[in-house]
């Protein structure tokens, strides 16, 4: 299928698909007339990419995770494990942000908010 059809089926722009092709997330075959031809398998893959991005995965993570999931004999379990890892990372980041928020709140209204606290 041509890039316009792929864009329509995935609700992505042609530029986004071209970018994904440049960074190796999708593969299109160049035809003699210069057009790209994409397999129908790219539709679910691009939907996966879009969903993974919405869940906070970077494109680099998506590329790596895609290989892991495709190579796994049980892709549902592999995906669940990857999602659990992402939740753990988010929990750690939330704890860091909570600490940062408390520090910022403590400094509000002090005479010199950038001085070391307690000093």
DSSP file (Angstrom, degrees, kcal/mol; ACC not computed):
  #  RESIDUE AA STRUCTURE BP1 BP2  ACC     N-H-->O    O-->H-N    N-H-->O    O-->H-N    TCO  KAPPA ALPHA  PHI   PSI    X-CA   Y-CA   Z-CA
    1    1 A X              0   0    0      0, 0.0    37,-3.5     0, 0.0     2,-0.1   0.000 360.0 360.0 360.0 151.3    0.0    0.0    0.0
    2    2 A X     >  -     0   0    0     35,-0.2     4,-2.2     1,-0.1     3,-0.4  -0.367 360.0-103.1 -83.6 165.7    1.2    3.5   -0.6
    3    3 A X  H  > S+     0   0    0     33,-0.4     4,-2.8     1,-0.2     5,-0.2   0.825 118.0  56.6 -61.4 -35.3    2.0    6.0    2.1
    4    4 A X  H  > S+     0   0    0      2,-0.2     4,-2.2     1,-0.2    -1,-0.2   0.908 109.2  45.9 -63.5 -41.7   -1.3    8.0    1.7
    5    5 A X  H  > S+     0   0    0     -3,-0.4     4,-2.5     2,-0.2    -2,-0.2   0.905 113.3  49.7 -67.1 -41.6   -3.3    4.9    2.3
    6    6 A X  H  X S+     0   0    0     -4,-2.2     4,-1.7     2,-0.2     6,-0.3   0.912 110.7  50.5 -63.1 -42.2   -1.2    3.9    5.3
    7    7 A X  H  X>S+     0   0    0     -4,-2.8     5,-1.3     1,-0.2     4,-1.3   0.916 111.5  48.3 -61.1 -43.2   -1.5    7.4    6.7
    8    8 A X  H  <5S+     0   0    0     -4,-2.2    -2,-0.2     1,-0.2    -1,-0.2   0.910 112.1  48.0 -65.0 -42.5   -5.3    7.2    6.3
    9    9 A X  H  <5S+     0   0    0     -4,-2.5    -1,-0.2     1,-0.2    -2,-0.2   0.771 121.1  36.1 -71.5 -25.1   -5.6    3.8    7.9
   10   10 A X  H  <5S-     0   0    0     -4,-1.7    -1,-0.2     2,-0.2    -2,-0.2   0.498 102.0-126.2-104.9  -5.9   -3.4    4.7   10.9
   11   11 A X  T  <5 +     0   0    0     -4,-1.3     2,-0.3     1,-0.3    -3,-0.2   0.831  69.1 127.4  60.6  33.1   -4.6    8.3   11.3
   12   12 A X      < -     0   0    0     -5,-1.3    -1,-0.3    -6,-0.3    -2,-0.2  -0.823  63.9-106.6-112.2 156.6   -0.9    9.5   11.1
   13   13 A X     >  -     0   0    0     -2,-0.3     4,-2.0     1,-0.1     5,-0.2  -0.445  23.7-119.4 -78.7 158.1    0.5   12.1    8.8
   14   14 A X  H  > S+     0   0    0      1,-0.2     4,-2.6     2,-0.2     5,-0.2   0.877 116.4  56.2 -62.1 -36.9    2.6   11.1    5.8
   15   15 A X  H  > S+     0   0    0      2,-0.2     4,-2.5     1,-0.2    -1,-0.2   0.895 105.5  50.9 -62.9 -39.3    5.4   13.1    7.3
   16   16 A X  H  > S+     0   0    0      2,-0.2     4,-2.8     1,-0.2    -1,-0.2   0.926 110.9  48.1 -63.3 -44.3    5.2   11.1   10.5
   17   17 A X  H  X S+     0   0    0     -4,-2.0     4,-2.1     2,-0.2    -2,-0.2   0.904 111.3  50.6 -64.0 -40.8    5.4    7.9    8.6
   18   18 A X  H  X S+     0   0    0     -4,-2.6     4,-2.4     2,-0.2    -1,-0.2   0.909 110.8  49.6 -61.9 -41.5    8.4    9.2    6.6
   19   19 A X  H  X S+     0   0    0     -4,-2.5     4,-2.1     2,-0.2    -2,-0.2   0.938 109.6  50.3 -62.4 -46.7   10.1   10.1    9.8
   20   20 A X  H  <>S+     0   0    0     -4,-2.8     5,-2.6     1,-0.2     6,-1.0   0.864 110.4  51.3 -59.3 -35.3    9.4    6.7   11.3
   21   21 A X  H ><5S+     0   0    0     -4,-2.1     3,-0.9     4,-0.2    -1,-0.2   0.917 107.4  52.4 -67.8 -42.5   10.9    5.2    8.2
   22   22 A X  H 3<5S+     0   0    0     -4,-2.4    -2,-0.2     1,-0.2    -1,-0.2   0.871 112.9  44.2 -61.5 -36.9   14.0    7.4    8.5
   23   23 A X  T 3<5S-     0   0    0     -4,-2.1    -1,-0.2    -5,-0.1    -2,-0.2   0.449 119.8-108.3 -91.2   1.3   14.6    6.3   12.1
   24   24 A X  T < 5S+     0   0    0     -3,-0.9    -3,-0.2    -4,-0.5    -4,-0.1   0.581  84.3 119.9  90.9  10.5   13.9    2.6   11.3
   25   25 A X  S   <S+     0   0    0     -5,-2.6     2,-0.3    -6,-0.2    -4,-0.2   0.825  82.3  23.0 -76.8 -30.4   10.6    2.1   12.9
   26   26 A X  S    S-     0   0    0     -6,-1.0     2,-0.5    -9,-0.2    -2,-0.3  -0.944  71.8-143.2-132.1 155.8    8.9    1.2    9.7
   27   27 A X        -     0   0    0     -2,-0.3    12,-0.5    -3,-0.1     2,-0.4  -0.977  15.5-178.5-122.5 128.8   10.1   -0.2    6.4
   28   28 A X        -     0   0    0     -2,-0.5     2,-0.5    10,-0.1    10,-0.2  -0.952  23.6-129.8-121.2 146.0    8.8    0.8    3.0
   29   29 A X  E     -A   37   0A   0      8,-3.0     8,-2.3    -2,-0.4     2,-0.4  -0.812  20.5-128.8 -96.9 131.5   10.0   -0.6   -0.3
   30   30 A X  E     -A   36   0A   0     -2,-0.5     6,-0.2     6,-0.2     2,-0.2  -0.649  22.0-149.1 -79.0 128.5   10.9    1.9   -3.0
   31   31 A X    >   -     0   0    0      4,-3.1     3,-2.4    -2,-0.4    -1,-0.0  -0.534  29.9-103.4 -89.8 162.9    9.2    1.1   -6.3
   32   32 A X  T 3  S+     0   0    0      1,-0.3    -1,-0.1    -2,-0.2    -2,-0.0   0.798 122.5  58.8 -57.3 -28.2   10.8    1.9   -9.6
   33   33 A X  T 3  S-     0   0    0      2,-0.1    -1,-0.3     1,-0.1     3,-0.1   0.450 121.1-108.0 -82.1   1.4    8.5    4.9   -9.9
   34   34 A X  S <  S+     0   0    0     -3,-2.4    -2,-0.1     1,-0.3     2,-0.1   0.240  78.1 128.1  94.2 -13.1    9.8    6.3   -6.7
   35   35 A X        -     0   0    0     -5,-0.1    -4,-3.1     1,-0.1    -1,-0.3  -0.422  59.3-120.6 -75.0 151.9    6.8    5.6   -4.5
   36   36 A X  E     -A   30   0A   0     -6,-0.2     2,-0.5    -2,-0.1   -33,-0.4  -0.702  20.8-155.9 -88.4 145.2    7.1    3.8   -1.2
   37   37 A X  E     -A   29   0A   0     -8,-2.3    -8,-3.0    -2,-0.3     2,-0.4  -0.991   9.6-167.7-123.1 125.6    5.2    0.5   -0.8
   38   38 A X        -     0   0    0    -37,-3.5   -10,-0.1    -2,-0.5     2,-0.1  -0.880  20.5-119.7-114.7 144.1    4.3   -0.6    2.7
   39   39 A X    >   -     0   0    0    -12,-0.5     3,-1.7    -2,-0.4     4,-0.3  -0.401  26.7-114.1 -76.4 158.7    3.0   -4.0    3.7
   40   40 A X  T >> S+     0   0    0      1,-0.3     3,-1.4     2,-0.2     4,-0.5   0.731 111.9  74.3 -63.5 -22.0   -0.4   -4.3    5.4
   41   41 A X  H 3> S+     0   0    0      1,-0.3     4,-1.3     2,-0.2    -1,-0.3   0.694  81.8  70.8 -65.0 -18.0    1.4   -5.5    8.5
   42   42 A X  H <> S+     0   0    0     -3,-1.7     4,-2.8     1,-0.2    -1,-0.3   0.763  84.7  68.9 -70.7 -24.3    2.5   -1.9    9.1
   43   43 A X  H <> S+     0   0    0     -3,-1.4     4,-2.0    -4,-0.3     5,-0.2   0.976 104.8  37.1 -62.5 -57.1   -1.0   -0.8   10.0
   44   44 A X  H  X S+     0   0    0     -4,-0.5     4,-2.2     1,-0.2    -1,-0.2   0.872 116.8  55.0 -64.0 -32.9   -1.2   -2.7   13.4
   45   45 A X  H  X S+     0   0    0     -4,-1.3     4,-2.5     2,-0.2    -1,-0.2   0.938 109.2  45.7 -63.8 -45.8    2.5   -1.9   14.0
   46   46 A X  H  X S+     0   0    0     -4,-2.8     4,-2.4     2,-0.2    -1,-0.2   0.846 111.1  52.7 -68.1 -32.6    1.9    1.8   13.6
   47   47 A X  H  X S+     0   0    0     -4,-2.0     4,-2.2    -5,-0.2    -1,-0.2   0.889 109.7  49.9 -66.0 -38.2   -1.2    1.7   15.8
   48   48 A X  H  X S+     0   0    0     -4,-2.2     4,-3.0     2,-0.2    -2,-0.2   0.924 110.0  50.7 -62.0 -46.0    1.0   -0.1   18.4
   49   49 A X  H  X S+     0   0    0     -4,-2.5     4,-2.4     1,-0.2    -2,-0.2   0.930 110.8  48.2 -58.9 -47.0    3.6    2.7   18.0
   50   50 A X  H  X S+     0   0    0     -4,-2.4     4,-2.0     1,-0.2    -1,-0.2   0.910 114.1  46.2 -62.4 -43.1    1.0    5.4   18.5
   51   51 A X  H  X S+     0   0    0     -4,-2.2     4,-1.4     2,-0.2    -2,-0.2   0.919 111.4  51.6 -65.9 -44.1   -0.5    3.7   21.6
   52   52 A X  H  <>S+     0   0    0     -4,-3.0     5,-2.4     1,-0.2    -2,-0.2   0.894 109.4  50.6 -61.6 -40.0    2.9    3.1   23.1
   53   53 A X  H ><5S+     0   0    0     -4,-2.4     3,-1.9     1,-0.2    -1,-0.2   0.918 107.6  52.9 -62.5 -42.5    3.8    6.8   22.7
   54   54 A X  H 3<5S+     0   0    0     -4,-2.0    -1,-0.2     1,-0.3    -2,-0.2   0.787 105.4  56.2 -63.3 -26.4    0.6    7.8   24.4
   55   55 A X  T 3<5S-     0   0    0     -4,-1.4    -1,-0.3    -3,-0.2    -2,-0.2   0.365 128.7 -96.4 -88.0   4.8    1.6    5.5   27.3
   56   56 A X  T < 5S+     0   0    0     -3,-1.9     2,-0.3     1,-0.3    -3,-0.2   0.543  76.2 140.4  98.7   7.3    4.8    7.4   27.7
   57   57 A X      < -     0   0    0     -5,-2.4    -1,-0.3    -6,-0.1     2,-0.1  -0.659  47.1-129.8 -84.7 139.5    7.3    5.2   25.8
   58   58 A X     >  -     0   0    0     -2,-0.3     4,-2.6     1,-0.1     5,-0.2  -0.373  26.0-108.4 -77.5 164.7    9.9    7.0   23.7
   59   59 A X  H  > S+     0   0    0      1,-0.2     4,-2.4     2,-0.2     5,-0.2   0.877 122.0  53.5 -62.7 -36.2   10.5    6.1   20.0
   60   60 A X  H  > S+     0   0    0      2,-0.2     4,-2.2     1,-0.2    -1,-0.2   0.920 110.6  46.5 -63.7 -42.8   13.8    4.4   21.0
   61   61 A X  H  > S+     0   0    0      1,-0.2     4,-3.6     2,-0.2     5,-0.3   0.907 110.9  53.0 -63.9 -41.0   12.0    2.4   23.7
   62   62 A X  H  X S+     0   0    0     -4,-2.6     4,-2.7     2,-0.2    -2,-0.2   0.913 108.7  49.1 -62.2 -43.1    9.3    1.5   21.2
   63   63 A X  H  X S+     0   0    0     -4,-2.4     4,-1.5     2,-0.2    -1,-0.2   0.935 116.5  42.4 -61.5 -46.2   11.8    0.2   18.6
   64   64 A X  H  X S+     0   0    0     -4,-2.2     4,-1.9     1,-0.2    -2,-0.2   0.925 116.5  47.5 -66.1 -45.3   13.6   -1.9   21.3
   65   65 A X  H  X S+     0   0    0     -4,-3.6     4,-3.1     1,-0.2     5,-0.3   0.865 106.3  58.5 -66.0 -36.4   10.3   -3.1   22.8
   66   66 A X  H  X S+     0   0    0     -4,-2.7     4,-2.6    -5,-0.3    -1,-0.2   0.913 106.9  47.4 -59.3 -42.8    8.9   -4.0   19.4
   67   67 A X  H  X S+     0   0    0     -4,-1.5     4,-2.1     2,-0.2    -1,-0.2   0.920 113.0  48.8 -63.9 -43.2   11.8   -6.3   18.8
   68   68 A X  H  X S+     0   0    0     -4,-1.9     4,-0.8     2,-0.2    -2,-0.2   0.919 113.7  45.8 -62.9 -43.7   11.4   -7.9   22.2
   69   69 A X  H >< S+     0   0    0     -4,-3.1     3,-0.7     1,-0.2    -2,-0.2   0.922 113.4  48.5 -67.5 -43.9    7.7   -8.4   21.8
   70   70 A X  H 3< S+     0   0    0     -4,-2.6    -1,-0.2    -5,-0.3    -2,-0.2   0.853 113.5  48.0 -64.8 -33.3    8.0   -9.8   18.3
   71   71 A X  H 3< S+     0   0    0     -4,-2.1     2,-0.3    -5,-0.2    -1,-0.2   0.586  93.0  98.0 -83.0 -10.3   10.7  -12.2   19.4
   72   72 A X    <<  -     0   0    0     -4,-0.8     3,-0.4    -3,-0.7     4,-0.1  -0.586  68.4-144.8 -82.8 137.3    8.8  -13.4   22.5
   73   73 A X  S    S+     0   0    0     -2,-0.3     2,-0.5     1,-0.3    -1,-0.1   0.778 101.5  39.6 -68.5 -24.0    6.8  -16.7   22.3
   74   74 A X     >  +     0   0    0      1,-0.1     4,-2.2     2,-0.0    -1,-0.3  -0.785  69.9 176.3-125.3  86.5    4.2  -15.1   24.6
   75   75 A X  H  > S+     0   0    0     -2,-0.5     4,-2.8    -3,-0.4     5,-0.2   0.819  77.4  57.9 -65.5 -31.8    3.8  -11.5   23.4
   76   76 A X  H  > S+     0   0    0      2,-0.2     4,-2.3     1,-0.2    -1,-0.2   0.928 110.2  43.7 -64.2 -43.7    1.0  -10.7   25.9
   77   77 A X  H  > S+     0   0    0     -3,-0.2     4,-2.3     2,-0.2    -2,-0.2   0.899 113.5  51.8 -66.4 -40.2    3.2  -11.6   28.9
   78   78 A X  H  X S+     0   0    0     -4,-2.2     4,-2.1     1,-0.2    -2,-0.2   0.926 111.7  46.3 -62.5 -44.5    6.1   -9.8   27.4
   79   79 A X  H  X S+     0   0    0     -4,-2.8     4,-2.6     2,-0.2    -2,-0.2   0.907 110.6  52.9 -64.5 -41.5    4.0   -6.6   27.0
   80   80 A X  H  X S+     0   0    0     -4,-2.3     4,-2.3     1,-0.2    -1,-0.2   0.904 109.5  49.2 -61.1 -41.2    2.6   -6.9   30.5
   81   81 A X  H  X S+     0   0    0     -4,-2.3     4,-2.1     2,-0.2    -1,-0.2   0.904 111.3  49.3 -64.7 -41.2    6.1   -7.2   31.9
   82   82 A X  H  X S+     0   0    0     -4,-2.1     4,-2.0     2,-0.2    -2,-0.2   0.891 111.4  49.1 -65.6 -39.2    7.2   -4.1   29.9
   83   83 A X  H  X S+     0   0    0     -4,-2.6     4,-2.3     2,-0.2    -2,-0.2   0.891 109.1  52.4 -66.8 -39.0    4.2   -2.1   31.1
   84   84 A X  H  X S+     0   0    0     -4,-2.3     4,-2.1     1,-0.2    -2,-0.2   0.901 108.4  51.3 -63.0 -40.3    4.9   -3.1   34.7
   85   85 A X  H  X S+     0   0    0     -4,-2.1     4,-2.1     1,-0.2    -1,-0.2   0.907 109.3  50.4 -61.1 -41.9    8.4   -1.9   34.3
   86   86 A X  H  X S+     0   0    0     -4,-2.0     4,-2.4     1,-0.2    -2,-0.2   0.893 107.9  52.7 -65.2 -39.6    7.1    1.4   33.0
   87   87 A X  H  X S+     0   0    0     -4,-2.3     4,-2.7     1,-0.2    -1,-0.2   0.908 108.2  51.5 -61.3 -41.5    4.7    1.7   35.9
   88   88 A X  H  X S+     0   0    0     -4,-2.1     4,-2.3     2,-0.2    -2,-0.2   0.909 109.7  49.1 -62.3 -42.5    7.7    1.2   38.3
   89   89 A X  H  X S+     0   0    0     -4,-2.1     4,-2.3     2,-0.2    -1,-0.2   0.911 111.8  49.1 -62.6 -42.5    9.7    4.0   36.5
   90   90 A X  H  X S+     0   0    0     -4,-2.4     4,-2.7     2,-0.2    -2,-0.2   0.906 109.2  52.3 -64.4 -41.7    6.7    6.3   36.8
   91   91 A X  H  X S+     0   0    0     -4,-2.7     4,-2.1     2,-0.2    -2,-0.2   0.911 110.3  48.5 -60.7 -42.4    6.3    5.5   40.5
   92   92 A X  H  X S+     0   0    0     -4,-2.3     4,-2.1     1,-0.2    -2,-0.2   0.921 112.4  48.2 -63.0 -43.6    9.9    6.4   41.1
   93   93 A X  H  X S+     0   0    0     -4,-2.3     4,-2.6     1,-0.2    -2,-0.2   0.884 109.3  53.2 -65.2 -38.7    9.6    9.6   39.1
   94   94 A X  H  X S+     0   0    0     -4,-2.7     4,-2.3     2,-0.2    -1,-0.2   0.895 108.1  50.5 -63.9 -39.2    6.4   10.5   41.1
   95   95 A X  H  X S+     0   0    0     -4,-2.1     4,-2.1     2,-0.2    -2,-0.2   0.913 111.0  49.0 -64.0 -42.1    8.3   10.0   44.4
   96   96 A X  H  X S+     0   0    0     -4,-2.1     4,-2.4     1,-0.2    -2,-0.2   0.916 111.9  48.6 -62.2 -42.9   11.1   12.3   43.1
   97   97 A X  H  X S+     0   0    0     -4,-2.6     4,-2.7     2,-0.2    -2,-0.2   0.858 108.3  54.1 -66.9 -35.2    8.5   14.9   42.1
   98   98 A X  H  X S+     0   0    0     -4,-2.3     4,-2.2     2,-0.2    -1,-0.2   0.916 110.5  46.7 -63.7 -43.1    6.8   14.7   45.5
   99   99 A X  H  X S+     0   0    0     -4,-2.1     4,-2.1     2,-0.2    -2,-0.2   0.921 113.2  48.9 -63.4 -44.6   10.1   15.4   47.2
  100  100 A X  H  X S+     0   0    0     -4,-2.4     4,-2.6     1,-0.2    -2,-0.2   0.902 110.1  51.5 -62.0 -41.9   10.9   18.2   44.8
  101  101 A X  H  X S+     0   0    0     -4,-2.7     4,-2.8     1,-0.2    -1,-0.2   0.916 109.1  50.2 -62.2 -43.5    7.4   19.7   45.4
  102  102 A X  H  X S+     0   0    0     -4,-2.2     4,-2.2     2,-0.2    -1,-0.2   0.907 111.2  49.2 -62.2 -41.5    7.9   19.6   49.2
  103  103 A X  H  X S+     0   0    0     -4,-2.1     4,-1.3     2,-0.2    -2,-0.2   0.923 112.9  46.6 -63.6 -45.3   11.3   21.3   48.8
  104  104 A X  H  X S+     0   0    0     -4,-2.6     4,-1.0     1,-0.2     3,-0.3   0.917 111.9  50.7 -63.2 -43.5    9.8   24.0   46.6
  105  105 A X  H >< S+     0   0    0     -4,-2.8     3,-0.5     1,-0.2    -1,-0.2   0.889 107.5  53.9 -61.9 -40.0    6.8   24.5   48.9
  106  106 A X  H 3< S+     0   0    0     -4,-2.2    -1,-0.2     1,-0.2    -2,-0.2   0.823 108.4  50.3 -63.8 -31.4    9.1   24.9   51.9
  107  107 A X  H >< S+     0   0    0     -4,-1.3     3,-1.9    -3,-0.3    -1,-0.2   0.671  83.1 108.9 -83.5 -17.9   11.1   27.6   50.1
  108  108 A X  T << S+     0   0    0     -4,-1.0     3,-0.1    -3,-0.5    -3,-0.0  -0.395  88.7  11.3 -63.1 130.8    8.1   29.7   49.2
  109  109 A X  T 3  S+     0   0    0      1,-0.3    -1,-0.3    -2,-0.1     2,-0.1   0.469  93.9 131.1  82.9   1.3    8.0   32.9   51.2
  110  110 A X    X   -     0   0    0     -3,-1.9     3,-0.5     1,-0.1    -1,-0.3  -0.500  69.0-115.9 -81.8 159.7   11.5   32.6   52.7
  111  111 A X  T 3  S+     0   0    0      1,-0.3     2,-0.3    -2,-0.1    -1,-0.1   0.854 109.2  19.8 -63.9 -35.3   13.8   35.6   52.5
  112  112 A X  T >  S-     0   0    0      1,-0.1     3,-2.1     3,-0.0    -1,-0.3  -0.738  71.0-174.9-137.5  86.1   16.2   33.8   50.3
  113  113 A X  T <  S+     0   0    0     -3,-0.5    -1,-0.1    -2,-0.3    -2,-0.1   0.634  81.5  55.1 -63.5 -14.5   14.5   30.9   48.5
  114  114 A X  T 3  S+     0   0    0      2,-0.1    -1,-0.3    -7,-0.0     2,-0.1   0.443  83.6 103.7 -99.4   1.8   17.7   29.6   46.9
  115  115 A X  S <  S-     0   0    0     -3,-2.1     3,-0.1     1,-0.1    -3,-0.0  -0.456  90.5 -84.0 -74.1 154.5   19.7   29.3   50.1
  116  116 A X    >   -     0   0    0      3,-0.1     3,-1.5    -2,-0.1     2,-0.2  -0.342  51.4-108.6 -58.4 138.4   20.2   25.8   51.5
  117  117 A X  T 3  S+     0   0    0      1,-0.3    -1,-0.1     2,-0.2   -10,-0.0  -0.471 101.6  15.5 -70.1 137.0   17.3   24.8   53.6
  118  118 A X  T 3         0   0    0     -2,-0.2    -1,-0.3    -3,-0.1    -2,-0.1   0.501 360.0 360.0  80.9   3.2   18.0   24.6   57.3
  119  119 A X    <         0   0    0     -3,-1.5    -2,-0.2    -4,-0.0    -3,-0.1   0.421 360.0 360.0-121.0 360.0   21.2   26.7   56.8
